Amino acid sequence: MQHIFINIFALLLASAILLMGNGLQGSLLIVRANSEAFSLTSIGLITSAYFVGFVLGCRYIPKIVEQVGHIRTYTALASIASAAALSHVLFVTPVFWIAIRVISGFCFAGLSMVIESWLNDKATNKIRGRVLSTFRMVDLGAVTVGQLLLTLADPMGFALFALVSILLSLALVPIALTKTSTPKPIAHESMSLKNIYKVSPLGAVGSFTTGIANTAFWAMGPVFVQNMGYKSSLVAAFMSTAIIGGAVTQWPMGLMSDKIDRRIVVLFATVMSMIAGIALYLVAGISATWMLAGVCLFGGFAIPLFGLVMAHANDYAKPENYVSLNSGLLFLYGVGAMTGPVLVAPFMSVLGTQGLFAYTATMHSMFLVFAIWRYIVNRDRKRYEDDYIPMQMASTLHPATPETFELEHPRHIKRREKLFKMAGLKDPWLEKERKKKESK
């Protein structure tokens, strides 16, 4: 376990610097847009534009990775993202920002895909939850620092945009100098949404749900705080508290998901996310303390949810499908994220600013129903590596009972066929049984 974390240290460091810059950029743009008197619709479209690019990145980046490799893809996309961050101050208009955010989304989709597929290549199913949880903890810690950097300078100035660009550029260094071996170059096997759903229905729907719910929070959380009458300094505290909550729970939830059925942990996180959303809707405006407590609970369970459903989906994937599966899951997340900031607007218009959390609670409750249904109808499903189960052999000292070794049981017949087929041999017992049937 320790050896694996040493191997992925460069990936974690690069991701931390990258997400620090992106975390600062996300809140900076929303606060600046709100200060520039952009409409709520414009702010929502700017956020959605990022995920339009994100979806496009999930569609086209895998082929780029296949052609030029992980490191070159990462280097190119980080450089473009750095340049895009600076360009926001050239023309402070909604239309220009929407266009730039599409470019940024495209780049960050590829950057996320490269790092996460690389991590999945280094992890096994037995420790995948802990590896991805560690990755999320590092990222969330970095995003927390990024949120706090918002207080270093005036959002109406140039300095913070320059700082974003510097951080994105520095994120190149660990990857460029890493000694960690890259995943073996394999032909990209495209997976349709139908196949992704077939591999993991819970992973597919969960990715979409976390996108449609959580991104509405990231887009409208700063607006929620500002419109409640609080200062911009509380915006950083509010968003950082959510991220800290998510960072604190990442490791224990990842560890728990490695020890028990991951679907149970997903169900628990979904229930708690729904409860936290309801609580925030009820306490909004009462006091800053209650709001911070509520958002800490929300972040503690809503943020880890995507990592949990992604780990669950990768449990059932073949290694050669990691890139295409993760790109598909990120695509579904992006589609949800692209839709969420637009769908939340009616909730906030009808219910007030606190309608943001009525919306998140609604989305999580809908996913909860689906997750319960999937658990009931497919309770005994095994992970991918569990398909290759050694055939149980009868002992000469302790004869096998019908429960442990019954040759005529359909489950054992299927296992025998698979094992002999893998070895390129014919099963003599099955051949004998077939001949008996034919003679009759």
N, C-alpha and C positions, 0 to 999 in steps of 0.2 A: 504493500500500500504506500509506504513512504517513498519507495523507488519510483512509483508512478508520478507522485506529486513533484519529485525532483525533475522528472522528464518533461512535465508540462508547465514548469515554472515560467518559462519564457512566454508561453501562450497566455498564462494568467496575468503576467505583468503587462504585456501588450494590450490585453483586453481591458485592464484597469485604467491605463492611461487613455485609451480610446473612449471608454465609457465616461470617464471624467469629463472629457471635452464634450461629448454628446449630451451628457446630463446638464452641463452648464448651458449648452446651446439651446436645448429644448425649452427650459424655463425662461432664458433670456429673450428668446423670440416672442414668447407669449406675453411676457411683461412689457416688452418694448411695443408690441402690436397693440396691446390694450392702452398703453400710454399715448400711442399715436392716434388713438380714437378709431382703430379698425373695428368694424362691426363684429358681433359674435359669430355671424355667418362666415365672415372673412377669416376669423381666427380658426374656426372649425375647418374651413377649406385648406388653410395653410397646413394644419395638422394632418388632414386627410391626404394632401398632396405628397407628404413624406411617405405615406404608406402606399400610394399609387406607385411611386418609385420603388418601394420595398417589394411590392408584388412583381413588378417588372424584373427586378433583380433576381428574385427567386426563380423566375422563368428562364432567364438567360445566363446567369452566372455559372451554373453547373457546367455548361459547355466550355466556358472560359477556363474554369479550373481544370477540366479534362485536357485542354490544349496546352496551357502554359504552366500548370501546377499551382499549388496552394500559396507558396511564398510570393511569386510574381503577381498573382491575382490580388493578394492582400496589399502588396506595395503600391500597385497602381491605384486601387480603390481608395486607400488611405490618403494618397496625394491629392486625388480629385476632391475628396471630402474636405480636406484642409483648405483648398482653394475656394470651394463653395461657401465655406463658413465666412470667409472674409468678404465675399461678394455681396452679402446682405446689406452692408452699409453703403454700397454704391448707389442703390436706388431703393428707398424705403417706401415701397408701394405694394399692395396686396398681390397684384398680378405677378410682379417680378419675384416676390418671395415664394409664391406658389410654384413657379417654374424652378427656382433653385432648390426648393424642398423636394421636388421630384428627383432631382439629381442626387441630393443627399440620401434620400431613402434608398435609391438604387445602390449606392456605395455601401451603406450600412447593412443592407440585406446580404451583400456579398461578403462583407467583413464578418458578420455573424455566422454565416454559413461556413466559411473557411475554418473559423476557430472551433465551432461546435462539432463539425464533422471530424476535425482533427482530434478533438478530445474524445469523441465517441470511438475513434479508431484505436486510441490508447487504452480505453476502459473496457472492462468485461461486464457482463450482466450482474455479476456478484457485487461489484463496487460502483456501478454506473451512477446510481443515485447519489452516492457520496461525492463522486467526481463532479457531476453536474451541479450539485448543491454547493460545493466549494467554489466552482466557477461562478455561480450566481451570487454567492456571498461576496466574492472579490468584486464582481461587477457592481453590485448594489452599494458596497462600501465606496467604490469609486464615484458612482452617480451621486451618493450623498455628499461627498466632498465637492463634486461639481456644482450641486445646488447651493452649497455654502459659499462657493466662489462668487456667486451672484452679488454678494454684499461688498465685494472688494472695490467696485467702481460703479459709476452711474450707468444704468442700462441704456440711457439715451446717448452715451458716448461711444467711442471706438475701441477702448481698451479691452473690454470683455470679449468682443468679437475677435480681436487679435489673440487673446489668450486661448480661445477655442481653437484657432488655427495652429497655434504653437503646440498644444497638447496633441492634436490629431497627427501632426508631423512627428512628434516624439514617439508616438505609438508604433512607428515603423522600426525603430532601433532594435527592440528585443527580437522581433521576427527576423530581421535581416541578419542578425548575429547568432541566431539560435543554432545549437548543435542537435536539437531534437529531430529525429528522423520524421520526414513528412510521410503521410499515408502513401501506400504504393499506388502508382498511377494505374487507374483502372478505367475501362471504358464506361462512360456515363450511361447508365440504364435508366431511361426516363420512366417515371411512375405517374400514371394518371391519378386524378383525384379518386376515381373508383378503386384503384388498386391500393392507394394509401388508406382509404376507408376500410378496405378488406384486411389490410395488415393490422390496423388498429382503429376501430370505430371511435373508441374513447379518446385516442390521441388526436384524431382528425377533428372531431367536434369540440374537444377541449381546447385545441389550438385556436380555433375560430372564436370560441367563447371568450377566452382570455384576451384575444385581440379586441373584440367588440366591447368588452366591459372595461378592461384596464386602461386602454388608450383614451377612452372618454375621460377617465380620471386624470391622466397625464395632461390631456389637452385643456380641460376645464377646471382642474384643481386650483391653479393660480388665480383664475378668474373668480372661482368660488370664494376664495379668501379675500380678494380685493373688493368684490361686490358686497361682502359682508361688512365692509367698512374698516378692515384692518390694513395696516401699513405693509409695504412691500417686504419689509424684513420678516414678517410673519409668513409670507409666501415661502421663503427659503426654509423656514423652520417647519412649516406644515408638510411640504413635499419631502424634506429630509427625514422627518419623523416616520413617514410611510415607508421610506426606503430602509431606514434603520430597523423597523419592525420586520420587514421582509428579510433583511440580512441576518437578523438574530434567529429566525426560525428556519432558515435554509438548511443548515447542517442537520439539526435534529429531525426535520421532516424527511430529508434525503436518507438519513440513516434508518429511520423507521420504515421507509419505503423499500429499503434493501432487506429488511428483516421480515416484513410481512407483505401480504398482497398489496402491490402499489395502488390498486384501485380503491382500497379501503382508505388509504391516506388521501387520495384525490377526493373522495367523498367527504372526508372530514374537513379538508381545506375549503371545499366548496360551501359546505354548511356554515363554517365560520366566516367566510367572506360575505355571505348573504346576511348573516346576523350583524356583522360590522357595518354593512351598508345601511341597514334599517336603523341601527343605533346612531349613525352619523346624520341621517335624515332627521331624526328626532331631536338631537342635541345641537344642531346647527344654529349658531347665533347666540346660544346660551352663555358660553364663555369660551375663551381660547383654550383653556386647560382641557375642557371636555372634548373639544374638537381635536386637539392633539392626541388625547388618549384614544379617541375613536379611530383616527386615521392610522395610529400605530397598530391597532388591532386589524384594521383593514389591510394594511400593507403586509402584516405578518402572515396573512393567509392567501390574499389575492395574488401577491407577487410571486410566491413560489409555485403557484398552480401551473404555470406554463412549463417550468422545468420538470415538474412531476409527470405531466402528460407526455412530454417529449421523451423522458426516460422510459416511460411505460411503452410508448410506441417503438422505441429502439430495441426494447427487449424482444420484439417479435420480428425484427428485420435481419436480413442476411448482411454480413459485413460489406459486400459489394454494393448494397443499396443504401448505405448510410447517407451519402451525399444527396441522392435523389429523394430519399425519405425526408431528410431534414429540410431540404429546399421546399418540399411539398408542405411540410408542417409550417414553415415560415411563410409560405404563400398563403395558407389558410389563416394564419395569424394576421398577415398583412391585409387580407380581404376584410377580416373583422375589424382591424384597426382603422382601415380606410372608411368603414361604414359607421363605426362607433361615434366619432365626434359630430357626425351629421344627425344620427338618430337621437342623441342625447338632447339636442336643442328643443324639441317639443316638450320633453319632461321639464326642462328648466323654464320654459316659457309658461307652462301651465301651473307648475308646482313651486316656482321660484328657483333661486339659485341652488337651494338644497335638493332640488329635483335630480341633481346629478347622482346622488346616492340612492334615490328611489330607482333610478335607471339601473345602476350597477346591481342592486339587490334583485331586480327583476331578471336581469340576464343570468345571474348566478343561480337563481331559483329554477330557471328553465333548464340550465345545464345539469342541475342536481337531479331533476326528474329523469333526464336521459341517462346519467351515470348510474342511477339506481337500477334502471331497466336493463342496461348492459351488464351490470354485475349479476343480476338475477338470471338472465337468459344464458350467460356464458361464464358461470362461476368457476368451472374446472379447466379453463383454458391454460395451456402450458406455454412457457417462454420458448423462443426459437431453439436455444441450445438444449432444451429438454426433449426435443423431438428425437435426438439421437441417444436412445436409452439402450444400454447393453441388454441383450436377451438374457432372461433369468434362466440359469442352468440348474437342473436338478442335482442335488447332492447325493452321493452314494451312501452317505451315513445317515442323512436326514431326508428321506424321500419328500418331494415337493407335494404340497397339498393342492387341491383344485384351485384354491384362491391365489396361489403364488405361481403355479405353472400348469396351466390347462391348455394343451396344444390346440384343442378344437375351439377355444374361445376366440371370437372374431378379433379382439384387440391383439391377442398374441399372434394370430395368423398374419395380421397386417404388419406387426413389428418384424416377424420373421421374413416376410416378403421384402420389406424395405432393407433389412440388414443383408440378406443374401444378394439382393439386386445391387447394393453398394459395393459388395465384394466381387461382383461379376460372376456369381455362382447360382446354381439352381438348388432349391431347397429339396433334399431327397424325400423328406416326409411329405411335403406338399405334392411332389411328383407321384409318390406312391398313392396318395389319396385320390389324385386325379385319375390315375390308371384304374383304381378300384371302381370309381364312379362310371368311367367309360366302359368297363367290362360288364357292368350291370345294365 
